[in-house]
Amino acid sequence: MPEYVIPPAAIAALPIAGSNALFPVRRIFCVGRNYAEHAIEMGSDPTREPPFYFTKPADAVVIGGADMPYPTVTKSLHHEMELVVAIGTGGTNISIEDALKHVWGYCCGLDMTRRDIQNEAKKTGRPWDMGKGFDLSAPMGPLVPANGFDPSKGRIELKVDGRVTQTSDLAKLIWSVPEVIANLSQLVALAPGDLIMTGTPEGVAAVVRGDVLEGMVEGVGEVRTTIV
Ligand code: MN
């Protein structure tokens, strides 16, 4: 064991449904504009341009239904309900055909976004990091082992205070889960522990303190948090 000059950070981890074991999180990659109706609501053309990515730090995860503090320096915190893919076996230049063999499991996640900061960054051509990759910006539900789960279809939905705000189907992903894994593995060497947030459907909106967010993906499970 090396001797560190300061204590090393704790390993961020996701709980696993029905188990006491944890899934250690290495990196969080997020796909932008991966549902046509969301691309349109964001003012973009939903034609099938190659997928693009941004990241969040591993310790942005909020687990166990814990509260999410309303972040600093924003007046427009938006919810984005997403299917999250957890990589169990890494690789580069993974083929679309082999992609799902690299998946350990799936969970539900919220790509919480400082929309005002992101919009300003888009306008000025600056990075999205402070709009997307801020502290505690990724509430996630328990991870479910893949067990042959087919991510090509299934209802995805988010309720805010019991009212449905986002509802769609994984079949509407512009870039499917295997295509995203294959494409991303050309850009970086995917590694065990990497998470991929696959994009959000239409219906994104601002939340305020006190809002209870409850998301689900059919066959995967749920995510829940309260904004405080
Ligand atoms: Mn997103």
Boltz pocket constraint, residues with backbone or C-beta under 6 A from the ligand:
constraints:
  - pocket:
      binder: B
      contacts: [[A, 30], [A, 31], [A, 32], [A, 80], [A, 82], [A, 111], [A, 197], [A, 199], [A, 200]]
      max_distance: 6.0
